[in-house]
Amino acid sequence: MHDSPQSASSSGVETQLVYAHGLAALVTLLISICFGFLAALEMLVPDAAGDSPWFTWGRLRYDHTQGIMLGWLGNAFFAFLYHAVPVLTGRRVTSPKLGQWIFGIWNFLVVMPGWILVLAGHSQPLEWAEFPLVVDAFVVLALLLGAAQFLPPFFSRGLEDLYVSSWYIIGGLVFTLLAYPMGNFVPELVPGARGAAFSGLWIHDAVGLFVTPLALAMIYFVIPAATRKPIFSHFLSMLGFWLLFFLYPLNGTHHYVFSVIPMSAQIGAITASTLLGVDVILVVANLMLSLRGTGWFPRDPALRFVGTATVFYLIVSIQGSAQAQMSVNRSVHFSDWVVGHSHMAMLGFASFAALGGLVHAWQRIPWARYHAGMVNVGYWLLLAGVVTMVADLTIAGLVEASSWKSASPWIESVRAAKPYWLVRVLTFLPIGAGFLIVTIGLFAGNPGEGLREIQHAIGLEPVAEIAPRFAEEVR
């Protein structure tokens, strides 16, 4: 076995595409959080944009949410897939040239024009589907090309002994292809409450069938790859996988509790949401037991990010299951509690998992620069900022709910929430600084520094715990 940088860049990994999508992910992330900061600021200063329609609150929010999901997380997932798929299968992705097309379509025909069109006033009034239809067409094209790029290596390898990360990758790519058109095209064609029901399904499918499977693929990949220990239970990992894909498509209607949508659909969604909480407990227990022995805050930065993401996943999922119950929903729906919940999902669970997967892949690019100290500082700033923001918005939601239940004039709840909105604006400082410092940490330092750290920590041999047959063949 040769512990050289060349051997460490696992056979078949297209490092240029890992690097390109990683760079795009970080750039779009920094732009997206600036949109979010401006939108939060306008909650305090509604006239901050003056007479310019380009920077009104609604357009900024649309660009913030779509930028986080498609720009930041989408690119981070692509970067991870270019590293993970060859490692998991021992096969190259379909085509580097196809990868260049996917990169160009995703960033220059989806994210950038989507942002510009929304700021210019062209959008869809649909949650998590705000980019206009012409952009949606290119999203579907990129997803089709992504399936052609990443799925064939799994099928050519054989499905009989796939590791759980492989299953989550396959499930995420296939189900997103089915769910995205449903949530972005169907509501435009189906009027009224029926269209809203389809939109509600997509609100959760965007998180549950796109973001969650690929984030969990990262977590399940990084833990054994960084520790050289197998996960605690493959049975629990597969049970969690099948329960996720069975239950998540059913629970989107819990966004419309007490609406005109048939009560049977609402009760079904509430039941699925409750059972999904049980599934998450099983998944998190398996992941936490797999992390035993690494400490509360593992030394490896990627492992620390995914470990923290696992904790966020547990909290946000239990919160979501509770929030779906009618007694809770009656109070907190439409309040800042929901905003805190969504930020814990996308900035807590998903973004920490994405940073873990991206840092893990980045360290293994032989020529990439890497500065561990800056990545560590960024982690602590992000943890402090996200925890403070989520706690602040959750308390704000409870304050608003209390005001509404007291039958006070609605404007009183606005006045009561303003101090909490100020805290939310201020949390941009640690969150923005954290993301910026992590970004700098991936472009500072010496070339190959990440790989040298891995060599000294766990060695550069193929990790049998995630690709046993491939590792055996390399040996």
C-alpha positions, 0 to 999 in steps of 0.5 A, a space after each residue: 500500500 502506498 501512502 502517497 498523495 496520488 493514492 489518496 485521491 481515490 481512484 477515479 475521483 474527478 478532483 477538478 469537478 469536486 473543486 469547481 462545485 465546492 467553489 461554486 457552493 461556497 460563493 453562492 452560500 456567501 451571496 445567499 446569506 447576504 440576501 437573508 441578512 437584507 431580508 432580516 434587516 427589512 423586518 426591522 427597517 421596512 423602507 431600507 430598500 427605498 423605492 427600488 423594487 429589486 430589493 423588496 423583502 419578498 424578492 430577497 427572501 425568494 433569492 435567499 431560500 432558493 440560493 441556499 437550496 440550489 446554489 449552496 446545497 446543490 453544489 455541495 452535494 454535486 462536489 460530494 458525489 464526485 468524490 463519493 461515487 467512485 469511492 463507493 463503487 470503484 467506478 468513474 462517473 459517466 463522463 467528465 465532459 458531462 460534468 462540465 455541462 452539469 456545472 454550467 447548467 446548474 450555475 449559469 442557467 439555474 442559480 444566476 439567472 434565477 436570482 436575477 429574474 426574481 429580483 426583476 420581479 419574475 417568480 412563482 409564488 410557491 414555497 421552495 419553488 420561487 424560481 420561474 418556470 423557465 429556470 425550473 426546466 433547466 433544473 429538471 434537465 440538470 437533474 436528469 443529467 446528474 442521474 445519468 452521471 452518478 447512477 450508472 456506476 452503482 448499477 454496473 457495480 451491482 446492488 447486492 452489497 451497497 453501503 447505506 450512503 449509496 442507497 441514499 444517493 440513489 434514492 435522493 437522485 431518483 425521488 428528486 427527479 419525480 418530486 421537483 416537477 410535481 412541486 414546481 409545475 403541477 401547482 401552476 396547472 391545478 387551481 385552488 386548494 388542490 394546487 396548494 396541496 401539491 405545493 405543500 407536498 413539495 415543501 417537505 419533499 424538497 427537504 425530505 427527498 432532496 436535502 435529507 437523503 444527500 445530507 445523510 449520505 454525507 454523514 454515513 460516508 464521513 463517519 466510517 471514512 474518518 474513523 475507520 470504524 464501521 457504523 453501529 448497525 447496517 440493519 438500522 441504517 437500512 430501516 431508517 432509509 426505507 422508513 424515510 422514503 416511505 413516510 416523507 412523501 406523506 407528511 407535506 400536508 401538515 403545512 395545511 392543518 385546519 385548512 380546506 384540504 380534506 381532514 383525512 389527508 391532514 390526519 394522514 400527514 400528522 400520523 406520518 410526521 409522528 412516525 417520521 420522528 420515530 424513524 429519526 430517533 432510530 437513525 440518530 441513535 445508530 449514528 451517535 453509537 457509530 461516533 462513540 469514542 470520538 469525543 463530544 467534538 471530534 478532532 477531525 473537522 469534517 467529522 465534527 461538522 457531521 456529528 453536530 449535524 446529526 444532533 441538529 437532525 434529531 432536534 429539528 425532526 422531533 420539533 417538526 413532529 411536535 409542530 405537526 400536532 394540532 394542539 401545537 400547530 394551532 399556536 405556533 403556525 405563522 409565527 417565528 417558531 416556524 422560521 427558527 425550525 426551517 433555519 435549524 433544518 437548512 443552516 443547522 442540519 443540512 449546512 453542517 452536513 454539507 460542510 462536513 462532506 465538502 471538507 472531507 472531500 476537499 482534504 483528499 484533493 492532493 493539490 488543494 490548499 487547506 488550513 485546519 485552524 481556520 476551518 475550526 474557528 469557522 465551526 465554532 462561530 457557526 455553531 454559536 451563531 446558528 444556536 443563537 438564531 434558532 433559540 431567538 426565533 423559537 422564543 419569538 414564536 412563543 411570544 407571538 403565539 402568546 400575544 395572539 392567544 390573548 386576543 391583543 391587537 395583532 400589531 402588539 405581537 409585531 412590537 413584541 417580536 422586534 427585539 428578537 428580530 434585532 437579535 436575528 440580524 445580529 446573528 449574521 455576524 457570527 454566521 457570516 464570519 463563520 462561513 467566510 472563515 471556513 471558505 478562506 480555510 479551504 483556499 489558504 494554507 499549503 497545497 496538499 495540507 489536508 491530505 498530509 493531516 489525513 496521512 498522519 491521523 488515519 493513513 491513506 488506505 482505502 476505507 473498507 467500512 464503506 466500500 469493502 469489495 473495492 478496498 479488497 480489490 485495491 489491496 
